[in-house]
Amino acid sequence: MTQTVLSSPGLASIPETMHLTSLLNSLVEAEPDRVFAEVKNEQGEWSPVTLAEYQASVRAVAKGLIAAGVKPGDRVGLVGETRIEWSIVDFAIFAAGAVTVPIYPSSSDSQFAWIVDDAGIKVVAAERAESRETLAALDGAPRVFGLDEAAMDELAQLGKGVSDAELDACTTDVVGADLTTIIYTSGTTGRPKGAMLTHRNFVEHAKNVELDPNFGGFVRGETRGLLFLPLAHVFARLVMVLALSSGAVIGYAPTHKTLAADLASFRPTWMPLVPRVLETIYNRADTSMRGARKVIFRWSAGVARKKSMARETGGAGAWLNFRFAIADRLVLGKIRHLLGGQLAYVLSGGARLTPEIGHFFRGAGVEVLQGYGLTETTAAHAGSPDKTGIMGTVGQPIAGGEFTLAEDGEILTRGINTFAGYWNAPDLTAEVMRDGWFATGDLGEIHDGTLTVVGRKKELLVLSSGKNVQPAVLEDAMRSHPAIQDTVVVGEGRHFVSALVALDEVLLPAWLVAHKLPEMDVAEASMNERVRELVGRAIAAANEHVSRAEAIKEYRILPRGFSEASEELTASLKIRRDVVLKNFAAVVEDIYSRAFPKAGGEA
C-alpha cells in the first residue's frame, strides 16, 4: 500500500520519568554556572543568564502561577514575542504541572476567543496591552498577567507563600508521555486545530537531533544560536529545548527588525530561520548595488552558486576555485561579515527554500540545513545533511524517525516526535493517523534516499481539461523575486492557469530605484506598465519550470499585499489560499472573463 520506508534509527532514549522540568533540574545540578542564554539590555549589550539563574526565575514564577490558581493539568495561555520571559513562563507552566498554550500576538479577536474557549484557558500571560485588553473582554475572561520583567516580579511576589515542597509535588507524577503543550496550527483552512505534544516529543527528539551525525554538528561545542522566530511556533520552541539540552547559548532577539544589528553584536554560529529571511538578505544586498558594484556582486553570487552546485557533482575544479577566491575577497567575505563573521549554519524550515538562494549562501560559506516538519511532528522530521545535502531536497529522516509515501504521493511520517493527537477532536485525529503513520497532507517524491516536497495535497489544482497543476512549483519560483511578497496561482476548474501577485511593500522602494523607476507605493506600482513588464519576466522565468499546459497565461498585480489583518496570512506567514481567492474574487473573475495575451518577456 505504501512505497519504500526510509528510517533513521534512534540514537537516544529517555527514561519514562524524564520530562522538561526534570531535564532543567538535572542540567542545573550538573552545571549551575553554565550560560544558557544572553539577552539584550537597553543599551543593546548582551547579558548572560546562567542555568541556575534561569531555574530560579522559573521556580519563582511557577509559584506565582500556583498562587493564581493554576493546578496540574490546567492549560495556561502564553502570548508574546521572542524574549526570555516567554521561555521562563513556559518552563514555569511545566514546573507547575500545567500545559502551555502558545497564542500568536497577531491573532484576531475571534482566534483568541476560539483558542481560550477550546483549550479551557483560565490564566494567560500576555506581553502587549492590546492582547491583554482582548483577553479581558472575552466571555468568561481568564486571569491575565503581563510578560515582562515587572510581570515576572509580580508573579514571584504572588507566589512567596508557596513552598518548594508544594511546587515540587506538582511534577512528582509527571512522565514523558504526559501532555506538555497544545499548539494551535496556523490554520490555512478552517479553524486552528490544537496539536497535543508531550514532554517526550520535545526532550527525546531534541537529544536525537543533537546526536544525529548528519544534523547535530551545529549545536555541539561552544556554539551560539540567535533566536528571533516567534516562540509560539513549534520550530522556535524545539530550538529552545535543543539549545538547553545541548549546551548551546541562545540569544533572544524579540524582533527580526533588528536582525542586522543583532547578527553583528551577538555573532551567532547558527541560526534558525524561514526561507524568506535568506531571500530578503540576498535581495537587499542585490538591490542596494549600483553600476559596477552590482555587476561584481552578481558575478560573485554566480560563482558562489557554482561552487555550491559543484559540491553535489564531484567538487570544484581549479578554475572555479580560482574565481571563487576572487569572489570571496570582493563580495562573499563581506556577506559573512555582515552575518556576524562566524555564522556557520542556518536551519531553514517553515516553507520551501528556493534552490538558487540556498546555493548562494552555501557557496558563500554558510551551511544551509533544509528541514521538513509540521507542528504534529514537533518541528523537524527530516533534514538535509550538512555535507552531502542536495539543495532543493529535505534529505533523510532525523534519528528516531521515518517516512514513506502513500500511493497518491502523500508524505507519511512516524517516530518519537509524532504528536498525541488533536485536542478535543478525536475525529480529526483519526483522519490523519493511519496505522501509526501521520498523514502530513504534503506531497513528496523520494529519489536516491532523499525526500523532496512538491506541494500541498489540498492545493492541487485541476483545470477544466482535467490537467493537474501543483501551484507550489510556480509560486516558489516567484517568491524569491525582490519586488514580490507572494503569489497565489489560480486555475481550479478553469481552462488556463493565472496568478495573483502581491508586491513587497518593504523591498519595493529599493527595487524601483534599481530599475530607474519613480517612487510609488504598492497601489501605484500595481498599475504601472513598466512594473507589469518586469513582473511578467519573473512569471516567464517561473513558467520554465513547468509544461506549457501548467504555465501561467495571465496575471494581476494586486493593489496591496497579503496581510494577517485580512486573514490572508497565518501568524507564521503562510498563505490562506481560500481567503485570498475570496477577498480578490472580482480580480479572478476579471482574468477569466476576457482574453489576454500570454505573460512573457525576457527572463
C-alpha positions as CSV (number, residue, x, y, z in Angstrom):
1,M,0.0,0.0,0.0
2,T,3.0,2.3,0.6
3,Q,6.3,2.8,-1.1
4,T,9.8,2.4,0.4
5,V,10.2,3.3,4.0
6,L,13.2,5.5,4.9
7,S,14.3,5.2,8.5
8,S,16.9,6.6,10.8
9,P,17.4,4.6,14.0
10,G,17.1,6.4,17.2
11,L,20.3,7.4,18.9
12,A,19.0,8.5,22.3
13,S,16.1,7.4,24.5
14,I,15.0,9.0,27.8
15,P,13.7,7.3,31.0
16,E,10.0,7.3,31.3
17,T,10.2,9.6,34.2
18,M,12.1,12.3,32.2
19,H,10.2,15.5,31.5
20,L,11.1,19.1,30.7
21,T,11.3,20.2,34.3
22,S,13.5,17.2,35.3
23,L,15.7,18.0,32.3
24,L,16.2,21.5,33.5
25,N,16.8,20.3,37.1
26,S,19.4,17.8,36.0
27,L,21.3,20.3,33.9
28,V,21.4,22.8,36.7
29,E,22.6,20.2,39.1
30,A,25.5,19.3,36.7
31,E,26.5,22.8,35.6
32,P,24.7,25.6,37.5
33,D,27.1,28.3,36.2
34,R,26.8,27.3,32.5
35,V,25.5,30.2,30.4
36,F,22.1,29.2,28.9
37,A,21.1,32.5,27.3
38,E,22.1,36.0,26.5
39,V,19.6,38.9,26.5
40,K,19.9,42.5,25.3
41,N,19.7,45.4,27.8
42,E,18.5,48.9,26.9
43,Q,22.0,49.8,25.6
44,G,21.9,46.8,23.1
45,E,24.5,44.9,25.1
46,W,24.1,41.2,25.7
47,S,24.0,40.0,29.3
48,P,24.4,36.3,30.2
49,V,21.9,34.2,32.1
50,T,23.2,31.1,33.8
51,L,21.2,27.9,34.2
52,A,20.9,28.5,37.9
53,E,19.6,32.0,37.4
54,Y,17.1,30.7,34.8
55,Q,15.9,27.9,37.1
56,A,15.4,30.4,40.0
57,S,13.3,32.6,37.8
58,V,11.3,29.6,36.6
59,R,10.6,28.4,40.1
60,A,9.6,31.8,41.4
61,V,7.1,32.4,38.5
62,A,5.8,28.8,38.8
63,K,4.9,29.5,42.5
64,G,3.1,32.6,41.4
65,L,1.1,30.6,38.9
66,I,0.1,28.2,41.6
67,A,-0.9,31.0,43.9
68,A,-3.0,32.4,41.0
69,G,-4.9,29.1,40.9
70,V,-3.1,27.1,38.3
71,K,-3.3,23.3,39.1
72,P,-1.6,20.3,37.4
73,G,-3.2,19.6,34.0
74,D,-4.6,23.2,33.7
75,R,-4.0,25.0,30.4
76,V,-2.2,28.3,30.6
77,G,-2.0,30.8,27.7
78,L,1.2,32.5,26.6
79,V,1.1,35.4,24.2
80,G,4.3,37.4,23.3
81,E,7.4,37.9,21.2
82,T,10.6,36.1,21.4
83,R,12.0,37.1,24.8
84,I,13.5,35.2,27.8
85,E,10.4,36.0,29.8
86,W,8.4,33.9,27.4
87,S,10.7,31.0,28.0
88,I,10.7,31.5,31.7
89,V,6.9,31.4,31.9
90,D,6.8,28.4,29.5
91,F,9.0,26.4,31.9
92,A,7.2,27.8,34.9
93,I,4.0,26.3,33.5
94,F,5.7,22.9,33.2
95,A,7.1,23.2,36.7
96,A,3.5,23.8,38.0
97,G,2.5,20.6,36.2
98,A,0.3,22.5,33.7
99,V,0.1,22.7,29.9
100,T,1.3,25.7,27.8
101,V,-0.9,27.0,25.1
102,P,1.0,29.5,22.9
103,I,-1.0,32.1,21.0
104,Y,0.4,34.4,18.4
105,P,0.2,38.1,19.4
106,S,-1.1,38.9,15.9
107,S,-4.1,36.6,16.3
108,S,-7.5,38.0,15.6
109,D,-10.1,38.6,18.3
110,S,-12.0,35.5,17.0
111,Q,-8.9,33.4,17.1
112,F,-8.2,34.5,20.7
113,A,-11.7,33.6,21.7
114,W,-11.7,30.2,20.0
115,I,-8.4,29.1,21.5
116,V,-9.2,30.3,25.0
117,D,-12.6,28.6,24.9
118,D,-11.4,25.4,23.1
119,A,-8.4,24.8,25.4
120,G,-10.3,25.9,28.6
121,I,-7.6,28.5,29.5
122,K,-8.0,30.1,32.9
123,V,-4.8,32.1,33.2
124,V,-2.8,33.9,30.5
125,A,0.5,35.8,30.4
126,A,0.4,38.3,27.5
127,E,3.0,40.9,26.5
128,R,1.1,43.5,24.6
129,A,-1.6,45.8,26.2
130,E,-3.9,45.2,23.3
131,S,-3.7,41.4,23.8
132,R,-4.5,41.8,27.4
133,E,-7.5,44.0,26.6
134,T,-8.8,41.5,24.1
135,L,-8.5,38.7,26.6
136,A,-10.1,40.7,29.4
137,A,-13.1,41.4,27.1
138,L,-13.9,37.7,26.4
139,D,-16.8,35.9,27.9
140,G,-15.5,34.0,31.0
141,A,-12.3,36.0,30.7
142,P,-9.1,34.3,32.0
143,R,-7.0,35.9,34.6
144,V,-4.3,37.9,32.7
145,F,-0.8,38.8,33.6
146,G,1.9,40.7,31.7
147,L,5.0,39.3,30.1
148,D,7.9,41.4,31.1
149,E,10.4,41.8,33.9
150,A,7.8,43.7,36.1
151,A,5.3,40.9,35.5
152,M,7.8,38.3,36.5
153,D,8.4,40.2,39.7
154,E,4.6,40.4,40.3
155,L,4.2,36.7,39.9
156,A,7.2,35.9,42.1
157,Q,5.7,38.2,44.8
158,L,2.4,36.5,44.5
159,G,4.0,33.1,45.0
160,K,6.0,33.8,48.1
161,G,3.7,31.8,50.2
162,V,4.1,28.7,48.1
163,S,6.7,26.3,49.5
164,D,9.4,24.4,47.5
165,A,7.7,21.2,48.5
166,E,4.4,22.3,47.2
167,L,5.9,23.3,43.9
168,D,7.9,20.0,43.5
169,A,4.8,18.0,44.3
170,C,3.2,19.3,41.1
171,T,5.6,17.3,38.9
172,T,6.1,14.2,41.1
173,D,3.8,12.1,38.9
174,V,4.7,13.7,35.5
175,V,6.1,11.3,32.9
176,G,7.5,11.7,29.4
177,A,4.2,10.7,27.8
178,D,2.3,13.4,29.5
179,L,0.9,16.4,27.7
180,T,3.2,19.5,27.9
181,T,1.7,21.9,25.3
182,I,-1.2,22.4,22.9
183,I,0.0,24.3,19.8
184,Y,-2.8,25.5,17.6
185,T,-1.9,25.1,14.0
186,S,-1.8,28.3,12.0
187,G,-4.9,27.2,10.1
188,T,-4.6,27.7,6.4
189,T,-8.0,26.2,6.1
190,G,-10.8,26.2,8.7
191,R,-10.4,26.7,12.5
192,P,-7.0,26.2,14.1
193,K,-6.5,22.7,15.5
194,G,-4.8,22.1,18.8
195,A,-1.9,19.7,18.3
196,M,-1.0,17.9,21.6
197,L,2.7,17.4,22.2
198,T,4.3,15.5,25.0
199,H,7.4,16.0,27.2
200,R,8.9,13.0,25.3
201,N,8.2,14.6,22.0
202,F,10.5,17.5,22.9
203,V,13.1,16.0,25.1
204,E,13.8,12.8,23.2
205,H,13.5,14.4,19.8
206,A,16.0,17.2,20.8
207,K,18.5,14.7,22.1
208,N,18.3,12.7,18.8
209,V,18.8,15.9,16.7
210,E,21.8,16.7,18.8
211,L,23.4,13.2,18.4
212,D,22.5,12.7,14.7
213,P,25.8,13.0,12.8
214,N,24.1,14.4,9.8
215,F,22.4,17.3,11.6
216,G,23.6,17.9,15.1
217,G,27.1,19.3,14.4
218,F,25.8,22.9,14.6
219,V,25.0,22.7,18.3
220,R,28.0,20.7,19.6
221,G,30.7,22.5,21.5
222,E,30.7,26.2,22.3
223,T,28.0,27.3,19.8
224,R,25.8,30.3,19.7
225,G,22.2,30.4,18.3
226,L,20.3,33.6,17.6
227,L,16.6,33.1,18.0
228,F,14.2,35.7,16.6
229,L,11.5,33.3,15.3
230,P,8.2,33.5,17.3
231,L,8.2,31.1,20.2
232,A,4.6,30.4,19.6
233,H,5.8,28.4,16.6
234,V,7.0,24.8,17.2
235,F,10.2,25.3,15.3
236,A,11.5,28.0,17.7
237,R,10.2,26.0,20.6
238,L,12.2,22.9,19.6
239,V,15.3,25.1,19.1
240,M,15.0,26.5,22.6
241,V,14.8,23.0,24.1
242,L,17.7,21.8,21.9
243,A,19.9,24.7,23.0
244,L,19.1,24.0,26.6
245,S,19.8,20.3,26.3
246,S,22.9,20.5,24.2
247,G,24.8,23.3,26.0
248,A,24.5,26.0,23.2
249,V,24.0,29.6,24.2
250,I,20.7,31.0,22.9
251,G,20.4,34.7,22.1
252,Y,16.8,36.0,22.5
253,A,16.0,38.7,19.9
254,P,12.4,40.0,20.2
255,T,12.1,41.1,16.6
256,H,13.5,40.5,13.1
257,K,13.6,44.3,12.5
258,T,16.9,44.5,14.4
259,L,18.4,41.4,12.8
260,A,21.3,43.1,11.1
261,A,22.5,44.7,14.4
262,D,21.8,41.5,16.4
263,L,23.9,39.5,14.0
264,A,26.8,41.9,14.4
265,S,26.7,42.1,18.2
266,F,25.7,38.5,19.1
267,R,27.8,36.9,16.4
268,P,25.9,33.6,16.2
269,T,27.4,30.4,14.9
270,W,24.0,29.1,13.9
271,M,20.5,30.4,13.4
272,P,17.0,29.0,12.7
273,L,15.0,31.0,10.2
274,V,12.4,30.8,7.5
275,P,13.5,31.0,3.8
276,R,12.0,34.5,3.4
277,V,14.8,35.8,5.7
278,L,17.5,34.5,3.4
279,E,15.6,35.8,0.4
280,T,15.4,39.3,2.0
281,I,19.1,39.4,2.9
282,Y,20.0,38.5,-0.6
283,N,17.6,40.8,-2.3
284,R,18.5,43.8,-0.1
285,A,22.2,43.3,-1.0
286,D,21.4,43.0,-4.7
287,T,19.0,46.0,-4.9
288,S,21.4,48.2,-2.9
289,M,24.1,47.9,-5.5
290,R,24.6,50.2,-8.5
291,G,26.7,50.1,-11.6
292,A,29.9,48.2,-11.4
293,R,29.3,47.1,-7.9
294,K,26.1,45.4,-9.0
295,V,27.9,43.6,-11.8
296,I,30.6,42.4,-9.4
297,F,28.0,41.3,-6.8
298,R,26.0,39.3,-9.3
299,W,29.2,37.8,-10.8
300,S,30.3,36.8,-7.3
301,A,26.9,35.4,-6.5
302,G,27.0,33.3,-9.6
303,V,30.4,31.9,-8.6
304,A,29.1,31.1,-5.2
305,R,26.2,29.2,-6.7
306,K,28.5,27.2,-9.0
307,K,30.8,26.4,-6.1
308,S,27.8,25.0,-4.1
309,M,26.5,23.1,-7.1
310,A,29.9,21.6,-7.7
311,R,29.9,20.0,-4.3
312,E,27.0,17.8,-5.5
313,T,28.8,16.7,-8.6
314,G,32.3,15.8,-7.5
315,G,33.8,19.1,-6.3
316,A,35.1,22.3,-7.8
317,G,37.9,22.4,-10.3
318,A,41.0,24.7,-10.2
319,W,39.4,27.3,-12.5
320,L,36.3,27.6,-10.3
321,N,38.3,27.7,-7.1
322,F,40.4,30.5,-8.6
323,R,37.3,32.5,-9.4
324,F,35.9,31.7,-6.0
325,A,38.9,33.1,-4.3
326,I,38.4,36.4,-6.1
327,A,34.6,36.5,-5.4
328,D,35.2,35.7,-1.8
329,R,37.6,38.6,-1.4
330,L,35.4,41.1,-3.3
331,V,31.9,40.1,-2.0
332,L,31.4,36.8,-0.2
333,G,33.7,37.5,2.7
334,K,31.8,40.8,3.3
335,I,28.5,39.0,3.3
336,R,29.8,36.7,6.0
337,H,31.0,39.7,8.0
338,L,27.5,41.2,7.8
339,L,26.1,38.0,9.2
340,G,28.3,38.3,12.3
341,G,31.5,36.8,11.0
342,Q,31.1,33.3,12.4
343,L,27.7,32.1,11.2
344,A,28.4,28.5,10.0
345,Y,24.9,27.1,9.8
346,V,21.3,28.3,9.1
347,L,18.4,25.9,9.8
348,S,15.8,26.7,7.2
349,G,12.3,25.5,7.9
350,G,8.6,26.5,7.8
351,A,8.5,26.8,4.0
352,R,10.3,25.6,0.9
353,L,13.7,27.1,0.2
354,T,14.4,28.3,-3.4
355,P,17.5,26.3,-4.5
356,E,19.1,29.4,-6.1
357,I,19.1,31.2,-2.7
358,G,20.3,28.1,-0.9
359,H,23.2,27.7,-3.3
360,F,24.2,31.3,-2.9
361,F,24.5,31.1,0.9
362,R,26.1,27.6,0.9
363,G,28.6,28.7,-1.7
364,A,29.3,31.8,0.4
365,G,30.3,29.6,3.3
366,V,27.1,29.3,5.3
367,E,25.9,25.7,5.5
368,V,22.2,25.6,4.7
369,L,20.3,22.8,6.5
370,Q,16.9,22.4,4.9
371,G,14.4,20.9,7.3
372,Y,10.9,19.5,6.9
373,G,8.3,19.0,9.5
374,L,5.0,20.2,11.0
375,T,3.6,21.1,14.3
376,E,2.4,17.5,14.5
377,T,5.9,16.2,14.1
378,T,7.4,18.5,16.8
379,A,9.0,20.6,14.1
380,A,11.8,19.0,12.0
381,H,11.2,15.4,11.0
382,A,13.7,15.3,8.1
383,G,16.6,17.4,7.0
384,S,19.4,17.7,4.5
385,P,22.8,16.5,5.8
386,D,25.3,19.3,6.3
387,K,27.9,17.8,4.0
388,T,26.1,15.7,1.4
389,G,22.7,17.5,1.2
390,I,21.2,18.1,-2.2
391,M,19.8,21.6,-2.5
392,G,16.1,21.6,-3.1
393,T,15.5,18.4,-1.1
394,V,14.9,17.9,2.6
395,G,17.1,14.9,2.8
396,Q,16.6,12.0,5.2
397,P,14.6,11.4,8.4
398,I,16.3,12.6,11.6
399,A,17.3,9.9,14.1
400,G,14.3,8.3,15.6
401,G,12.0,9.0,12.7
402,E,11.0,7.5,9.4
403,F,8.8,8.5,6.4
404,T,7.3,6.9,3.3
405,L,4.8,7.9,0.6
406,A,1.3,6.8,0.2
407,E,0.1,5.6,-3.2
408,D,-1.0,9.2,-4.2
409,G,2.4,10.6,-3.1
410,E,1.3,12.0,0.3
411,I,4.2,12.1,2.8
412,L,3.6,9.8,5.8
413,T,5.7,10.1,8.9
414,R,6.1,8.4,12.3
415,G,8.6,8.4,15.1
416,I,9.4,9.7,18.6
417,N,8.3,13.2,17.6
418,T,4.8,12.3,16.4
419,F,2.1,14.2,18.3
420,A,-0.5,12.7,20.6
421,G,-3.5,13.9,18.5
422,Y,-5.7,17.0,18.3
423,W,-7.2,18.5,21.5
424,N,-11.0,17.9,21.7
425,A,-11.0,16.4,18.2
426,P,-10.7,12.6,18.1
427,D,-12.4,12.6,14.7
428,L,-9.8,14.9,13.2
429,T,-7.0,12.8,14.8
430,A,-8.4,9.7,13.2
431,E,-8.4,11.4,9.8
432,V,-4.6,11.9,9.8
433,M,-3.4,8.8,11.7
434,R,-3.1,5.6,9.6
435,D,-1.8,2.5,11.3
436,G,0.6,4.6,13.3
437,W,1.6,6.9,10.4
438,F,0.8,10.6,10.4
439,A,-0.6,11.8,7.0
440,T,1.0,15.2,6.5
441,G,-1.1,16.5,3.7
442,D,2.1,17.3,1.8
443,L,3.0,15.6,-1.5
444,G,6.5,14.4,-2.0
445,E,8.9,12.4,-4.1
446,I,11.8,10.1,-3.0
447,H,14.9,9.8,-5.1
448,D,18.2,8.3,-4.1
449,G,17.1,8.1,-0.5
450,T,16.2,11.8,-0.2
451,L,12.8,13.5,0.1
452,T,11.6,16.4,-2.0
453,V,8.4,18.2,-1.0
454,V,6.4,19.2,-4.1
455,G,3.4,20.8,-2.6
456,R,0.2,20.5,-0.6
457,K,-2.3,17.8,-1.4
458,K,-5.3,20.1,-0.8
459,E,-3.8,22.9,-3.0
460,L,-3.6,20.7,-6.2
461,L,-5.4,22.5,-9.0
462,V,-7.5,20.6,-11.5
463,L,-8.1,22.5,-14.7
464,S,-11.3,22.1,-16.7
465,S,-9.2,20.0,-19.1
466,G,-8.5,17.5,-16.3
467,K,-4.8,18.6,-16.1
468,N,-3.4,18.6,-12.6
469,V,-1.3,21.6,-11.6
470,Q,0.8,21.9,-8.4
471,P,0.9,25.6,-7.7
472,A,3.9,25.4,-5.3
473,V,6.3,24.9,-8.2
474,L,5.3,28.2,-9.8
475,E,4.8,30.1,-6.5
476,D,8.2,29.0,-5.1
477,A,9.9,30.2,-8.3
478,M,8.5,33.7,-7.9
479,R,8.8,34.1,-4.2
480,S,12.5,35.0,-4.2
481,H,11.9,37.9,-6.5
482,P,12.9,41.1,-4.7
483,A,9.7,43.0,-5.5
484,I,7.3,40.2,-4.9
485,Q,5.9,39.4,-1.4
486,D,3.9,36.3,-2.6
487,T,2.0,34.8,-5.4
488,V,-1.2,32.7,-5.5
489,V,-1.6,30.6,-8.6
490,V,-5.2,30.1,-9.7
491,G,-6.9,27.6,-12.0
492,E,-9.2,25.2,-10.2
493,G,-11.9,24.3,-12.8
494,R,-10.7,26.9,-15.2
495,H,-9.3,26.4,-18.7
496,F,-5.9,28.0,-18.0
497,V,-3.6,28.9,-15.1
498,S,-3.4,32.5,-13.8
499,A,-1.7,34.2,-10.9
500,L,-2.4,36.9,-8.3
501,V,0.8,38.8,-7.5
502,A,1.3,40.8,-4.3
503,L,4.3,43.2,-4.2
504,D,6.6,43.5,-1.2
505,E,6.0,46.8,0.5
506,V,9.4,46.8,2.3
507,L,11.6,45.9,-0.7
508,L,9.7,47.7,-3.4
509,P,11.3,51.1,-3.0
510,A,14.9,49.8,-3.5
511,W,13.7,47.7,-6.4
512,L,12.1,50.7,-8.1
513,V,15.3,52.7,-7.7
514,A,17.4,49.8,-9.1
515,H,15.2,49.8,-12.2
516,K,15.2,53.6,-12.6
517,L,11.5,53.9,-11.8
518,P,10.0,56.7,-9.9
519,E,8.9,56.4,-6.2
520,M,5.5,54.9,-5.9
521,D,3.5,52.9,-3.3
522,V,2.2,49.4,-3.9
523,A,-1.2,50.5,-5.3
524,E,0.5,52.8,-7.8
525,A,3.1,50.2,-8.8
526,S,0.3,47.7,-9.4
527,M,-1.0,49.9,-12.2
528,N,2.4,50.8,-13.7
529,E,3.1,49.2,-17.1
530,R,6.8,49.0,-16.6
531,V,6.3,47.2,-13.3
532,R,3.9,44.9,-15.0
533,E,6.5,44.2,-17.7
534,L,9.2,43.4,-15.2
535,V,6.9,41.1,-13.1
536,G,6.0,39.5,-16.4
537,R,9.6,38.5,-16.8
538,A,9.6,36.8,-13.4
539,I,6.5,34.9,-14.5
540,A,8.1,33.9,-17.7
541,A,11.1,32.6,-15.8
542,A,8.8,30.6,-13.4
543,N,7.0,29.1,-16.4
544,E,10.2,27.5,-17.5
545,H,9.8,25.1,-14.5
546,V,6.5,23.6,-15.9
547,S,4.9,22.4,-19.1
548,R,3.0,24.7,-21.4
549,A,-0.3,23.4,-20.1
550,E,0.7,24.2,-16.5
551,A,2.2,27.7,-17.3
552,I,0.7,31.0,-16.1
553,K,-1.1,32.6,-19.0
554,E,-2.3,35.7,-17.3
555,Y,-1.7,37.6,-14.0
556,R,-2.8,40.5,-12.0
557,I,-0.6,42.7,-9.7
558,L,-2.7,43.4,-6.6
559,P,-3.1,46.9,-5.2
560,R,-2.0,45.8,-1.7
561,G,0.0,43.0,-0.1
562,F,-1.4,40.0,1.7
563,S,-1.8,40.5,5.4
564,E,-2.7,38.9,8.7
565,A,-5.3,41.6,9.4
566,S,-7.2,40.5,6.3
567,E,-6.6,36.9,7.4
568,E,-4.9,36.1,4.1
569,L,-1.7,35.2,6.0
570,T,-1.4,33.0,9.1
571,A,0.7,34.1,12.0
572,S,3.6,32.1,10.5
573,L,3.1,33.9,7.2
574,K,1.6,31.0,5.3
575,I,-0.9,31.9,2.6
576,R,-4.6,31.2,3.3
577,R,-5.4,30.4,-0.3
578,D,-9.2,30.3,0.2
579,V,-9.3,33.7,1.9
580,V,-7.1,35.3,-0.8
581,L,-9.5,33.9,-3.5
582,K,-12.5,35.2,-1.6
583,N,-11.0,38.6,-1.0
584,F,-9.9,39.0,-4.6
585,A,-12.8,37.1,-6.3
586,A,-13.6,40.1,-8.5
587,V,-10.0,40.2,-9.8
588,V,-10.0,36.4,-10.6
589,E,-13.3,36.8,-12.4
590,D,-11.9,39.7,-14.4
591,I,-9.0,37.5,-15.5
592,Y,-11.2,34.8,-16.9
593,S,-14.0,37.0,-18.3
594,R,-11.7,38.3,-21.0
595,A,-9.0,37.1,-23.3
596,F,-5.5,38.3,-22.6
597,P,-2.1,37.9,-24.2
598,K,0.3,35.5,-22.6
599,A,2.8,36.6,-19.9
600,G,6.3,36.6,-21.3
601,G,9.3,38.7,-22.0
602,E,12.9,38.4,-21.3
603,A,13.7,36.3,-18.2
